[in-house]
């Protein structure tokens, strides 16, 4: 089987589908809520309230932005 030819740099990119956008939005929400929940749980266990919750939320937001960038650059 022959490999696919490289894409034409001048060819128009495809538009994101509703499924692509739904996946990105869901992954962003899971990133922020999940990292915040881990920080909250560690705060409760270690008694460092609110520092690890804030650190977890910051980590979740940064990971969500990087995820959106990585997924959307396919369409730019």
Secondary structure, DSSP 4 states (H G I P E B T S, - for coil): -PPPPPPPTTSPPPPPPHHHHHHHHHHHHHHHHHHHHHHHHHHHHHT-TTHHHHHHHHHHHHHHHHHHHHHHTT--
